[in-house]
Amino acid sequence: MHEQKLPNKDTLQRKRLLTRAAFFGLFLLAPVLNIFRYDLTETQFVLLGFPLSFNLELAWVSQSSPAEVAGQILVWFILPITLLVPLVLWIAWKWGRIYCGWLCPHFSVVETINHLMTRVTGRPTLYEALRKGRRGKVLHWAGLALVCGLIGFSWALAMLSYLLPPIPLYTDLVTGNLSFYPAMFLAVATLLFTLDFLFARHLFCKYGCAFGVVQSIAWMTNGKGRVVTFDTKRAAACRDCTNACDEACPMRLPTRSHKRAKFTCTQCLQCVSACRDVQKNNPEGSLLSWEPGEPGKQTVLIPVRQVDPSPHRQNA
């Protein structure tokens, strides 16, 4: 017998790690490098190092007619939004929450803390751990809380650097000369982010993120949008598996169910990678795949009425 060749190691999650890390770095460094931020001290946006005033300087506005001002607003503000919003909705319509799963900094934190909490309690979320009676060690919980606090502080500082000049902000922070309001912002935001990361990170993604919900709604209106699909004809191959796909899902979704049950799927495809790993010795491969959906099979927000394709008999 010929030796069976195993498939190449799944590199899907490695690619996703690169995109997430790159975007997370961009999220942290964008204000420092003046790539994008809003300067409260100057009350204007900064884009690629240049002030973005939409060409509406006060001196020019005071000397211009209403039609000229309206034209500037149309060209520099309304038109870009008119072009950008449909593009974002089209991407979501076609691929779902792909921004969330492949780029979003918050979702990167969700996955990181899920991994750490699994190491502490054996479960990725606190609620699952408590239901299973797995409380973990106090020392491990202290370490996890410290990590969440540090990540929460870094997020609060990053958010503040989008509003205030970053270099003076960091200098004041290091030298202990931070003024009252920035200090209060850091304290409150750090607390909120820490609580979110500890207790409600994936719940926020599911129910609290407006951008995520908009992406999901756009995706659900497309019956042919890409979705994680389960090969029901080979369901028997799941017999010896311990729900690896469901366990891998950061959003805690039923990965083998229909599309409506996966409304908040972030297209991270961790379930697909988990199934590939379980079925690596199976010649037929994974039972989960990411492919265009089939309208009418519980894949759209409003169920599609099934029509019998056979022609109706006409009465003689």
Backbone bond lengths (Angstrom), bond angles and torsions (degrees), N, CA, C in turn:
res aa  C-N    CA-C-N  psi(-1)  N-CA   C-N-CA  omega(-1)  CA-C   N-CA-C  phi
1 M - - - 1.465 - - 1.528 110.16 -
2 H 1.316 114.88 143.70 1.454 119.13 178.48 1.523 109.57 -78.92
3 E 1.304 114.83 143.85 1.462 119.62 178.78 1.529 109.51 -70.22
4 Q 1.314 115.45 130.19 1.461 120.18 -178.54 1.526 110.12 -72.54
5 K 1.320 115.79 131.54 1.457 120.64 178.39 1.526 109.43 -86.85
6 L 1.306 114.95 126.91 1.454 119.69 178.62 1.525 109.53 -79.42
7 P 1.312 117.51 147.93 1.458 119.59 178.14 1.518 110.76 -65.50
8 N 1.326 115.12 154.61 1.460 119.49 177.72 1.520 110.28 -59.99
9 K 1.312 115.35 150.73 1.459 120.43 -179.43 1.524 110.11 -58.08
10 D 1.315 115.33 135.72 1.454 121.05 -177.78 1.528 109.94 -63.50
11 T 1.318 115.96 119.24 1.467 120.73 -179.08 1.522 111.99 -103.41
12 L 1.322 117.29 6.23 1.454 121.08 -176.07 1.522 111.65 -58.74
13 Q 1.338 116.70 -49.75 1.456 119.81 -177.31 1.524 111.87 -70.52
14 R 1.325 116.90 -26.89 1.465 119.32 175.93 1.527 110.29 -66.56
15 K 1.318 116.09 -40.67 1.467 119.92 177.42 1.526 110.39 -64.91
16 R 1.317 115.33 -41.20 1.462 118.98 -179.80 1.523 111.00 -66.79
17 L 1.325 116.55 -35.35 1.460 120.20 177.22 1.526 110.81 -61.65
18 L 1.315 116.54 -38.71 1.466 120.37 179.24 1.525 111.17 -65.42
19 T 1.328 117.20 -44.84 1.468 119.42 -179.73 1.523 111.10 -66.29
20 R 1.329 117.03 -39.54 1.465 120.38 179.44 1.516 111.11 -66.54
21 A 1.331 116.65 -44.27 1.465 120.17 -179.07 1.526 110.89 -64.09
22 A 1.333 116.14 -41.64 1.465 119.93 -179.74 1.526 110.82 -64.23
23 F 1.323 116.64 -43.22 1.465 119.27 -178.28 1.521 111.02 -72.21
24 F 1.336 116.68 -34.11 1.462 119.52 177.21 1.527 109.92 -64.73
25 G 1.325 116.11 -41.36 1.457 119.58 175.97 1.516 111.73 -62.27
26 L 1.331 116.12 -40.32 1.466 120.39 177.21 1.519 110.76 -63.17
27 F 1.328 116.42 -40.75 1.467 121.43 178.86 1.529 111.15 -59.23
28 L 1.323 117.08 -41.34 1.462 120.76 -178.09 1.527 112.51 -77.56
29 L 1.329 116.60 -35.27 1.463 120.32 -171.86 1.524 114.09 -96.82
30 A 1.321 117.71 -12.96 1.469 119.78 -177.19 1.529 112.94 -55.23
31 P 1.344 119.70 -44.76 1.472 118.09 178.36 1.526 112.78 -67.22
32 V 1.329 116.69 -39.97 1.466 120.48 -177.70 1.519 110.77 -63.61
33 L 1.323 116.41 -40.33 1.463 121.18 -178.60 1.524 112.46 -88.30
34 N 1.330 116.22 5.58 1.472 121.55 -179.98 1.527 112.10 58.55
35 I 1.333 115.75 32.89 1.461 119.26 176.34 1.524 109.66 -74.11
36 F 1.327 115.14 -45.62 1.466 119.49 175.75 1.521 109.13 -160.50
37 R 1.325 116.53 132.12 1.456 122.66 173.39 1.522 108.86 -170.19
38 Y 1.316 115.10 168.94 1.461 120.43 174.09 1.520 107.89 -116.68
39 D 1.302 116.37 119.54 1.459 121.76 -176.39 1.529 109.20 -91.42
40 L 1.334 115.50 108.32 1.463 119.42 179.66 1.522 112.03 -67.08
41 T 1.318 116.25 -30.11 1.467 118.91 -178.74 1.522 111.65 -69.70
42 E 1.332 116.45 -29.67 1.465 120.87 179.41 1.526 111.86 -106.36
43 T 1.340 115.64 -5.05 1.474 122.89 -178.19 1.529 111.83 50.07
44 Q 1.330 115.37 51.56 1.458 119.72 177.33 1.525 109.89 -156.04
45 F 1.328 115.25 155.98 1.453 121.05 175.14 1.525 109.73 -78.69
46 V 1.329 114.37 151.96 1.462 120.94 173.49 1.522 107.12 -121.84
47 L 1.317 117.05 124.39 1.458 122.38 -178.85 1.519 108.94 -129.00
48 L 1.338 115.78 119.15 1.466 122.21 179.84 1.527 111.67 54.24
49 G 1.330 115.04 37.62 1.456 120.39 175.92 1.513 115.17 86.20
50 F 1.321 117.44 -4.60 1.461 120.63 -177.39 1.532 109.73 -112.26
51 P 1.327 116.80 139.93 1.471 119.17 176.22 1.520 110.58 -65.47
52 L 1.318 115.46 132.33 1.461 120.80 -178.17 1.522 108.05 -106.43
53 S 1.307 114.98 91.08 1.466 120.13 -176.80 1.518 112.07 -103.94
54 F 1.346 116.82 4.98 1.462 122.30 -177.43 1.530 111.37 58.01
55 N 1.358 114.51 26.22 1.471 120.57 -179.53 1.524 112.05 55.97
56 L 1.325 115.60 36.62 1.465 120.11 -178.80 1.524 110.22 -119.03
57 E 1.332 116.41 49.50 1.452 119.33 176.46 1.528 109.54 -62.32
58 L 1.327 114.95 145.37 1.459 120.31 -174.91 1.525 112.10 -58.34
59 A 1.325 116.61 -40.50 1.471 119.59 -179.01 1.525 110.94 -63.60
60 W 1.340 115.87 -40.28 1.468 119.40 -179.65 1.526 110.86 -69.81
61 V 1.339 116.75 -41.17 1.461 120.59 -178.82 1.526 110.77 -62.13
62 S 1.328 116.66 -40.63 1.469 120.04 -177.62 1.524 112.42 -66.36
63 Q 1.330 117.14 -21.27 1.460 120.51 -178.34 1.524 113.08 -105.44
64 S 1.331 117.35 3.33 1.462 120.77 -175.45 1.518 110.83 -109.66
65 S 1.317 114.46 160.22 1.464 120.44 178.38 1.526 110.04 -80.16
66 P 1.331 117.51 159.73 1.472 120.08 177.27 1.526 112.67 -56.93
67 A 1.327 117.27 -35.32 1.465 120.07 -179.78 1.530 110.95 -65.89
68 E 1.324 116.68 -39.72 1.468 119.92 179.09 1.527 111.28 -66.87
69 V 1.325 116.78 -41.11 1.465 120.58 178.07 1.527 110.20 -64.40
70 A 1.342 115.86 -43.73 1.466 119.78 178.91 1.525 110.93 -62.20
71 G 1.329 116.57 -37.73 1.463 120.23 178.27 1.520 111.89 -63.72
72 Q 1.325 117.14 -41.46 1.458 120.58 177.82 1.529 111.48 -64.10
73 I 1.326 116.48 -42.09 1.469 120.34 178.39 1.527 110.28 -62.95
74 L 1.335 115.59 -40.21 1.459 120.08 -179.89 1.528 111.32 -63.89
75 V 1.328 116.65 -46.15 1.466 121.15 -174.50 1.522 111.95 -74.26
76 W 1.330 117.22 -42.14 1.463 120.48 -171.36 1.526 114.22 -96.43
77 F 1.324 118.06 -10.95 1.466 119.56 -176.70 1.531 112.35 -127.09
78 I 1.324 116.44 -59.14 1.466 119.69 -174.53 1.526 111.43 -69.30
79 L 1.331 117.78 -43.94 1.466 120.59 -177.65 1.531 112.60 -62.81
80 P 1.355 119.58 -46.59 1.472 118.30 177.28 1.528 113.03 -59.66
81 I 1.340 116.72 -39.59 1.465 119.52 178.58 1.524 110.26 -65.86
82 T 1.331 116.14 -39.89 1.463 120.70 179.54 1.527 111.34 -61.51
83 L 1.325 116.53 -31.97 1.464 120.25 178.66 1.523 111.97 -83.61
84 L 1.330 116.92 -37.16 1.464 120.85 -174.23 1.524 112.45 -74.54
85 V 1.325 117.17 -44.27 1.467 120.36 -175.69 1.531 112.08 -60.85
86 P 1.339 119.90 -48.08 1.474 118.44 177.30 1.527 113.05 -60.87
87 L 1.333 117.18 -34.39 1.463 119.70 178.67 1.524 110.87 -64.39
88 V 1.327 116.35 -45.08 1.467 120.65 179.10 1.525 110.57 -63.16
89 L 1.325 116.55 -43.24 1.464 120.20 -179.99 1.525 111.42 -66.29
90 W 1.327 117.02 -35.79 1.469 119.79 178.49 1.524 110.95 -66.22
91 I 1.326 116.71 -41.82 1.467 120.24 177.59 1.524 110.15 -61.26
92 A 1.337 116.44 -44.76 1.467 119.95 178.79 1.522 110.86 -66.38
93 W 1.318 117.43 -38.99 1.469 121.86 179.12 1.527 110.87 -60.52
94 K 1.304 115.84 -36.52 1.463 120.58 -175.77 1.529 112.57 -86.88
95 W 1.348 116.69 -41.09 1.468 120.12 -172.71 1.529 114.04 -121.27
96 G 1.316 118.48 3.55 1.458 119.84 178.28 1.523 112.49 73.34
97 R 1.321 115.47 -148.38 1.472 121.10 -177.06 1.528 111.40 -79.54
98 I 1.298 116.75 50.85 1.461 119.20 -176.20 1.527 110.99 -68.60
99 Y 1.332 117.03 -28.35 1.466 119.02 174.11 1.523 110.19 -61.62
100 C 1.333 116.08 -43.45 1.466 120.00 -178.27 1.524 111.29 -61.90
101 G 1.304 116.37 -47.04 1.455 119.95 -174.40 1.512 115.07 -77.15
102 W 1.329 117.24 -25.36 1.461 119.72 -172.88 1.522 114.02 -113.39
103 L 1.341 117.90 -14.96 1.461 119.40 -176.19 1.529 114.17 -132.86
104 C 1.307 118.28 -38.73 1.464 122.31 -167.19 1.534 112.95 -53.13
105 P 1.332 118.21 123.45 1.472 120.78 178.93 1.527 112.93 -62.25
106 H 1.329 117.17 -35.94 1.465 119.48 -179.91 1.522 110.65 -65.32
107 F 1.315 116.85 -41.65 1.462 119.37 -179.85 1.528 110.97 -67.77
108 S 1.321 117.18 -30.34 1.462 119.90 174.72 1.525 110.50 -62.36
109 V 1.334 115.95 -39.88 1.466 120.05 176.94 1.527 110.12 -67.03
110 V 1.334 116.69 -40.09 1.466 120.82 178.23 1.527 110.22 -55.48
111 E 1.306 116.67 -49.05 1.462 120.24 -178.08 1.530 111.61 -66.17
112 T 1.330 116.28 -39.78 1.467 119.88 -179.60 1.522 111.31 -62.97
113 I 1.327 116.72 -46.89 1.464 119.86 -177.92 1.526 110.64 -72.75
114 N 1.320 117.82 -33.70 1.470 119.66 173.21 1.523 110.63 -56.47
115 H 1.321 115.62 -43.67 1.464 120.31 179.99 1.528 110.66 -64.18
116 L 1.334 116.61 -44.40 1.463 119.98 -179.97 1.528 111.21 -65.57
117 M 1.334 116.64 -41.25 1.461 119.49 -179.44 1.526 111.16 -67.65
118 T 1.318 117.03 -32.54 1.460 120.01 175.62 1.521 110.51 -63.39
119 R 1.316 116.43 -37.40 1.461 119.70 178.36 1.528 111.64 -69.86
120 V 1.338 116.44 -29.88 1.467 120.24 -178.51 1.524 111.69 -81.15
121 T 1.344 116.63 -45.68 1.468 120.59 -172.32 1.522 114.15 -115.58
122 G 1.315 116.62 -10.67 1.458 119.03 -175.08 1.511 113.08 87.05
123 R 1.336 117.59 -4.43 1.459 122.75 178.47 1.524 109.08 -131.62
124 P 1.346 117.71 149.55 1.470 119.44 -175.03 1.521 114.91 -78.29
125 T 1.329 118.26 -15.92 1.461 120.33 179.10 1.520 109.92 -128.31
126 L 1.319 115.36 154.49 1.462 121.10 -178.80 1.522 111.20 -62.11
127 Y 1.329 116.89 -40.31 1.462 120.76 -175.42 1.528 111.37 -66.58
128 E 1.315 116.66 -40.05 1.464 119.56 176.86 1.517 110.82 -66.55
129 A 1.331 116.29 -39.02 1.460 120.00 179.86 1.525 111.23 -63.77
130 L 1.337 117.09 -41.73 1.465 120.39 -179.97 1.524 111.11 -67.18
131 R 1.332 116.78 -38.01 1.465 119.44 178.10 1.523 111.51 -64.30
132 K 1.322 115.66 -33.24 1.459 120.22 -179.98 1.534 112.01 -87.30
133 G 1.328 116.48 -3.06 1.457 119.82 -179.75 1.516 113.86 73.40
134 R 1.327 116.33 22.91 1.462 120.43 -179.43 1.528 108.63 -103.45
135 R 1.295 115.95 99.92 1.460 120.26 -174.50 1.522 113.12 -94.71
136 G 1.312 117.82 -20.53 1.452 120.08 -179.91 1.520 112.14 75.32
137 K 1.318 115.63 178.46 1.459 121.17 -179.35 1.527 110.42 -92.20
138 V 1.323 115.03 147.40 1.466 120.54 -178.14 1.524 110.84 -59.26
139 L 1.318 116.54 -40.82 1.460 120.39 -179.44 1.523 111.17 -62.31
140 H 1.328 116.29 -40.53 1.460 119.93 178.94 1.527 110.95 -66.59
141 W 1.336 116.06 -39.13 1.457 119.74 178.01 1.523 111.04 -64.77
142 A 1.325 115.90 -38.02 1.467 119.57 178.04 1.524 110.36 -63.00
143 G 1.327 115.85 -41.40 1.460 119.54 178.01 1.515 111.89 -64.84
144 L 1.338 116.20 -40.76 1.463 120.20 179.09 1.528 110.95 -65.42
145 A 1.331 116.38 -42.68 1.468 119.96 178.13 1.526 110.96 -62.85
146 L 1.334 116.29 -37.65 1.464 120.07 178.27 1.524 110.82 -64.80
147 V 1.329 116.46 -42.51 1.467 120.33 178.38 1.528 110.33 -62.06
148 C 1.334 116.47 -45.04 1.468 120.22 178.91 1.528 110.75 -62.28
149 G 1.337 116.22 -38.77 1.458 119.76 178.33 1.519 112.32 -65.14
150 L 1.325 116.37 -41.51 1.466 120.10 179.13 1.528 111.08 -66.45
151 I 1.332 115.79 -41.96 1.467 118.82 177.58 1.527 109.90 -65.88
152 G 1.339 116.35 -40.37 1.457 120.06 177.99 1.519 112.02 -61.40
153 F 1.341 116.37 -40.67 1.468 119.87 178.52 1.528 110.78 -66.33
154 S 1.329 116.72 -42.03 1.470 119.35 179.58 1.521 110.65 -63.21
155 W 1.332 116.32 -36.61 1.458 119.65 177.46 1.522 111.03 -67.76
156 A 1.326 116.51 -43.96 1.464 120.05 179.47 1.524 110.68 -61.57
157 L 1.323 116.15 -41.96 1.462 120.26 179.59 1.527 110.82 -66.42
158 A 1.331 116.12 -40.42 1.462 119.60 178.24 1.528 110.88 -63.45
159 M 1.331 116.71 -43.04 1.462 120.06 179.49 1.523 111.27 -63.35
160 L 1.336 116.36 -39.88 1.461 119.71 179.54 1.525 111.14 -67.95
161 S 1.328 116.22 -33.01 1.467 119.22 179.72 1.524 112.07 -70.52
162 Y 1.342 117.09 -15.37 1.464 120.07 173.12 1.530 111.50 -77.39
163 L 1.335 116.32 -14.13 1.461 120.51 -175.62 1.523 113.25 -111.12
164 L 1.326 116.79 -27.12 1.460 121.34 -179.71 1.526 109.13 -121.40
165 P 1.326 118.08 154.26 1.472 119.85 177.20 1.529 110.57 -54.12
166 P 1.327 118.37 120.77 1.472 121.09 -170.22 1.526 114.98 -62.72
167 I 1.329 117.69 -46.23 1.465 119.62 -174.48 1.529 111.47 -63.50
168 P 1.342 119.88 -49.39 1.470 118.60 175.05 1.530 112.76 -59.99
169 L 1.334 116.37 -35.18 1.467 120.02 178.76 1.526 110.75 -62.65
170 Y 1.326 116.89 -48.52 1.461 120.32 -179.91 1.526 111.18 -65.31
171 T 1.327 116.37 -37.46 1.467 120.08 178.94 1.526 110.94 -63.48
172 D 1.330 116.19 -45.47 1.471 119.91 178.59 1.526 111.26 -63.84
173 L 1.322 116.19 -36.60 1.465 119.89 -179.85 1.530 110.83 -66.25
174 V 1.317 116.29 -44.79 1.467 120.38 -177.83 1.524 111.29 -68.98
175 T 1.317 116.57 -38.23 1.470 120.16 -177.04 1.524 112.88 -86.19
176 G 1.346 116.64 -3.74 1.460 119.65 179.28 1.509 114.17 77.27
177 N 1.320 117.51 21.87 1.465 121.50 -178.62 1.526 112.51 -107.16
178 L 1.314 116.57 22.65 1.461 120.08 -178.54 1.526 109.74 -67.14
179 S 1.319 116.45 132.99 1.464 120.52 -178.92 1.531 110.64 -74.42
180 F 1.321 116.00 173.25 1.463 121.59 -170.13 1.528 112.62 -62.07
181 Y 1.323 117.60 -51.39 1.462 119.84 -173.06 1.533 113.01 -67.29
182 P 1.333 119.78 -44.68 1.468 118.05 173.55 1.528 112.98 -60.10
183 A 1.338 116.52 -37.70 1.465 119.59 178.85 1.524 110.90 -65.00
184 M 1.334 116.95 -41.23 1.461 120.57 177.92 1.524 110.96 -64.80
185 F 1.327 115.76 -41.27 1.468 119.43 177.99 1.525 110.32 -59.85
186 L 1.324 116.58 -46.34 1.461 120.19 -179.74 1.525 111.45 -61.66
187 A 1.326 116.89 -42.19 1.466 120.41 -177.92 1.527 111.28 -65.46
188 V 1.328 116.33 -48.99 1.469 120.11 -177.31 1.524 110.91 -68.36
189 A 1.332 116.69 -45.21 1.467 119.95 -178.79 1.526 111.21 -64.95
190 T 1.331 117.09 -39.00 1.469 119.91 177.70 1.521 110.86 -61.78
191 L 1.326 116.68 -43.18 1.465 120.53 178.87 1.525 111.16 -62.45
192 L 1.325 116.90 -46.00 1.467 120.52 -178.44 1.524 111.42 -65.08
193 F 1.321 116.63 -44.77 1.461 119.70 179.45 1.531 110.96 -64.34
194 T 1.323 116.60 -40.02 1.468 119.97 179.90 1.524 110.99 -62.83
195 L 1.330 116.91 -44.49 1.464 120.50 177.90 1.526 111.04 -63.82
196 D 1.317 115.91 -40.30 1.467 120.19 177.85 1.523 110.57 -61.24
197 F 1.321 116.65 -48.48 1.459 120.49 -176.90 1.527 112.03 -67.08
198 L 1.316 117.00 -31.48 1.462 119.94 -179.32 1.529 112.60 -78.47
199 F 1.333 116.59 -42.97 1.462 119.58 -167.41 1.528 115.50 -117.01
200 A 1.317 118.69 -24.69 1.472 118.11 -168.43 1.515 113.47 -138.39
201 R 1.316 118.39 24.72 1.467 119.69 -171.97 1.526 112.62 -62.07
202 H 1.339 118.25 -52.73 1.463 118.45 -178.91 1.526 111.17 -76.00
203 L 1.335 117.60 -24.31 1.463 120.17 175.88 1.526 110.46 -67.99
204 F 1.332 116.13 -36.47 1.465 118.75 175.17 1.523 110.26 -62.98
205 C 1.335 116.53 -43.10 1.466 119.90 178.31 1.525 110.84 -60.36
206 K 1.322 116.20 -38.59 1.462 120.23 -177.80 1.520 112.82 -71.89
207 Y 1.333 115.83 -48.52 1.461 119.44 -167.58 1.527 114.58 -118.13
208 G 1.332 117.98 -17.53 1.456 119.64 -172.91 1.509 115.55 -104.98
209 C 1.316 117.50 -14.43 1.463 120.59 -176.43 1.529 109.45 -91.88
210 A 1.315 116.49 107.89 1.469 120.58 -177.96 1.526 111.14 -63.37
211 F 1.330 116.84 -40.40 1.463 119.78 -179.48 1.525 110.63 -64.12
212 G 1.330 116.53 -38.57 1.457 120.03 177.95 1.517 112.09 -65.02
213 V 1.328 116.73 -41.76 1.468 120.55 179.65 1.526 110.63 -63.98
214 V 1.331 116.73 -41.09 1.469 120.20 178.39 1.526 110.27 -61.41
215 Q 1.331 116.76 -42.40 1.464 119.90 177.55 1.529 110.94 -61.49
216 S 1.326 116.14 -42.97 1.465 119.95 -178.87 1.518 111.58 -63.47
217 I 1.329 116.46 -42.56 1.466 120.11 -179.78 1.528 110.27 -63.47
218 A 1.332 116.33 -43.59 1.468 119.38 178.33 1.524 110.40 -61.23
219 W 1.311 116.51 -41.69 1.474 121.85 -179.25 1.522 111.40 -65.51
220 M 1.324 116.79 -40.51 1.458 120.41 -177.07 1.525 112.55 -69.08
221 T 1.319 117.44 -21.41 1.465 119.21 178.21 1.519 112.41 -78.84
222 N 1.323 116.62 -8.53 1.462 120.97 -179.20 1.524 109.33 -107.12
223 G 1.312 116.12 102.35 1.458 119.85 -178.99 1.514 113.60 -63.18
224 K 1.346 116.96 -20.24 1.459 120.61 -179.11 1.529 112.38 -104.12
225 G 1.335 116.71 9.51 1.458 119.63 178.05 1.520 111.01 -64.20
226 R 1.311 115.97 150.31 1.467 119.67 -178.11 1.523 110.89 -63.69
227 V 1.324 114.95 136.72 1.455 121.22 -176.74 1.525 108.73 -149.28
228 V 1.317 116.20 150.86 1.466 120.64 174.81 1.526 107.87 -70.03
229 T 1.316 115.77 119.26 1.464 122.19 -173.81 1.522 110.47 -113.93
230 F 1.320 115.30 137.94 1.464 121.88 -179.41 1.523 109.81 -103.00
231 D 1.317 116.20 130.99 1.464 121.87 179.10 1.529 108.66 -80.96
232 T 1.325 116.01 92.36 1.467 120.51 -175.62 1.523 112.89 -65.17
233 K 1.327 117.18 -24.84 1.464 119.66 -179.09 1.529 111.77 -67.81
234 R 1.318 116.01 -20.71 1.466 119.90 -178.96 1.523 111.47 -111.83
235 A 1.329 116.17 24.17 1.467 120.64 -175.21 1.523 112.73 -58.42
236 A 1.322 117.03 -25.52 1.467 119.78 -179.56 1.522 112.04 -62.07
237 A 1.331 116.65 -23.02 1.466 119.98 179.75 1.523 112.00 -69.13
238 C 1.346 116.34 -14.22 1.470 120.47 178.59 1.531 111.82 -81.91
239 R 1.313 117.08 -4.82 1.457 120.75 -171.29 1.527 112.41 -58.27
240 D 1.313 116.75 -40.00 1.461 120.42 -176.01 1.530 112.73 -95.99
241 C 1.323 116.94 10.52 1.467 120.90 -178.26 1.530 109.81 -98.62
242 T 1.297 116.91 148.94 1.473 121.97 -179.43 1.533 110.85 -101.25
243 N 1.331 116.05 48.87 1.473 121.48 179.11 1.527 111.92 55.09
244 A 1.312 116.03 43.87 1.467 120.03 -176.94 1.520 111.79 -59.90
245 C 1.330 117.02 -35.60 1.466 120.02 -178.10 1.528 111.07 -67.33
246 D 1.335 116.81 -46.43 1.464 120.26 179.20 1.525 111.22 -65.46
247 E 1.323 116.27 -38.07 1.460 120.19 -179.94 1.527 111.34 -66.89
248 A 1.326 116.70 -28.91 1.467 120.09 -177.38 1.519 112.61 -80.03
249 C 1.332 117.82 -17.97 1.466 120.96 -174.37 1.528 111.16 -71.31
250 P 1.334 118.85 118.02 1.468 120.70 179.06 1.524 113.14 -65.58
251 M 1.327 116.98 -24.77 1.460 121.06 -178.46 1.520 112.15 -90.50
252 R 1.321 117.03 -0.88 1.467 123.30 178.14 1.532 110.76 58.18
253 L 1.324 116.06 53.94 1.461 122.63 -179.00 1.527 110.39 -108.08
254 P 1.326 117.18 156.12 1.471 120.54 174.15 1.526 109.43 -77.00
255 T 1.298 117.07 93.29 1.466 121.48 -167.74 1.518 113.82 -65.65
256 R 1.335 117.53 -23.22 1.467 119.90 -178.64 1.524 112.27 -95.12
257 S 1.316 116.70 5.51 1.457 120.59 -177.77 1.527 110.48 -88.35
258 H 1.333 115.82 -175.66 1.459 120.72 -177.90 1.526 110.83 -77.49
259 K 1.299 115.55 172.23 1.463 121.14 -170.66 1.523 112.90 -63.46
260 R 1.332 117.27 -39.24 1.461 119.19 -177.73 1.525 111.79 -63.48
261 A 1.325 116.77 -29.04 1.465 120.09 177.37 1.522 111.42 -74.46
262 K 1.335 115.86 -13.45 1.469 120.82 -179.25 1.528 109.97 -115.64
263 F 1.321 115.45 39.36 1.466 122.12 -177.48 1.526 111.75 -54.02
264 T 1.338 117.09 -37.05 1.462 120.74 -175.76 1.526 112.61 -99.46
265 C 1.315 117.84 18.16 1.467 121.16 178.48 1.526 110.17 -58.58
266 T 1.327 116.31 132.09 1.465 121.26 -177.88 1.526 112.88 -96.11
267 Q 1.309 117.51 5.62 1.468 122.15 179.58 1.533 111.81 58.66
268 C 1.327 116.59 30.66 1.469 119.07 177.14 1.523 111.32 -74.33
269 L 1.334 116.42 -20.59 1.464 123.59 175.14 1.526 113.27 63.09
270 Q 1.320 116.50 23.00 1.463 118.38 175.35 1.524 110.86 -65.77
271 C 1.329 116.42 -31.62 1.464 119.57 177.64 1.529 110.48 -64.78
272 V 1.332 116.07 -39.67 1.464 120.29 178.77 1.526 110.15 -64.73
273 S 1.320 116.33 -43.63 1.465 120.11 179.05 1.520 111.19 -63.94
274 A 1.346 116.52 -39.14 1.464 120.05 179.06 1.523 110.87 -64.36
275 C 1.328 116.19 -41.41 1.466 119.92 179.22 1.528 110.67 -67.50
276 R 1.311 116.31 -38.65 1.466 119.13 176.85 1.524 111.00 -60.34
277 D 1.321 115.45 -39.50 1.463 119.24 -179.40 1.527 111.05 -67.42
278 V 1.344 116.01 -42.48 1.465 119.87 179.57 1.524 110.96 -65.54
279 Q 1.322 116.30 -39.52 1.463 121.29 -175.65 1.533 112.71 -97.09
280 K 1.319 117.10 22.13 1.465 119.84 -174.71 1.524 112.94 -62.57
281 N 1.324 116.92 -25.74 1.464 119.92 178.34 1.525 112.60 -95.87
282 N 1.319 115.72 2.86 1.462 120.94 179.88 1.528 108.76 -88.84
283 P 1.321 118.59 120.41 1.476 120.51 -178.92 1.526 113.09 -58.29
284 E 1.334 116.59 -27.18 1.465 119.65 -178.88 1.521 112.43 -83.61
285 G 1.324 117.00 -8.96 1.454 120.73 174.68 1.517 113.97 80.10
286 S 1.326 114.97 -160.80 1.456 122.81 -174.56 1.524 112.02 -67.88
287 L 1.335 115.06 149.54 1.463 120.42 175.16 1.523 111.47 -88.43
288 L 1.321 116.19 -12.95 1.457 121.29 178.28 1.523 109.17 -108.29
289 S 1.308 115.72 140.39 1.461 120.66 177.96 1.523 108.69 -147.06
290 W 1.310 115.56 157.68 1.471 121.61 179.00 1.512 107.27 -105.60
291 E 1.305 116.28 107.30 1.460 120.01 -173.73 1.521 110.34 -149.09
292 P 1.335 117.36 166.99 1.468 119.85 178.79 1.523 111.64 -58.72
293 G 1.322 115.39 141.43 1.456 120.30 -179.25 1.516 112.47 -76.04
294 E 1.317 114.68 172.26 1.459 121.58 178.28 1.522 108.55 -117.89
295 P 1.326 117.94 111.29 1.466 120.17 179.76 1.521 111.34 -57.41
296 G 1.319 115.01 140.69 1.451 119.43 177.17 1.508 113.76 96.49
297 K 1.340 117.53 -10.26 1.461 120.12 178.37 1.520 109.93 -109.05
298 Q 1.335 114.66 54.52 1.461 122.12 179.21 1.522 110.99 55.76
299 T 1.320 116.10 40.16 1.453 119.52 -178.24 1.518 112.73 -110.31
300 V 1.325 118.35 -2.74 1.456 120.13 -179.59 1.518 109.76 -121.20
301 L 1.331 115.37 162.52 1.461 120.58 -176.73 1.526 111.16 -62.60
302 I 1.326 116.80 -44.82 1.464 121.66 177.17 1.526 107.25 -103.93
303 P 1.326 118.25 119.23 1.466 119.89 -175.81 1.524 112.33 -53.80
304 V 1.315 115.55 136.22 1.460 121.12 178.64 1.525 109.10 -83.73
305 R 1.300 116.07 131.67 1.459 119.83 179.13 1.522 109.60 -69.36
306 Q 1.302 115.26 128.59 1.451 120.04 -179.86 1.528 109.86 -80.02
307 V 1.302 115.81 127.31 1.461 121.20 -178.89 1.513 108.85 -113.37
308 D 1.290 116.16 130.23 1.461 120.73 178.64 1.521 108.80 -69.28
309 P 1.350 117.71 117.70 1.461 119.44 -176.79 1.518 113.75 -70.46
310 S 1.328 117.66 -16.03 1.463 119.15 -177.88 1.521 110.03 -71.94
311 P 1.319 118.08 139.46 1.475 120.41 -178.16 1.522 111.35 -66.17
312 H 1.315 115.02 141.86 1.459 119.51 178.73 1.534 109.74 -75.22
313 R 1.287 113.72 142.34 1.463 117.77 177.78 1.519 109.65 -74.56
314 Q 1.263 114.52 134.05 1.455 118.95 178.79 1.520 109.28 -90.48
315 N 1.304 113.97 140.98 1.463 118.32 178.36 1.521 110.14 -68.57
316 A 1.285 114.09 137.23 1.464 118.81 -179.72 1.522 109.91 -70.52
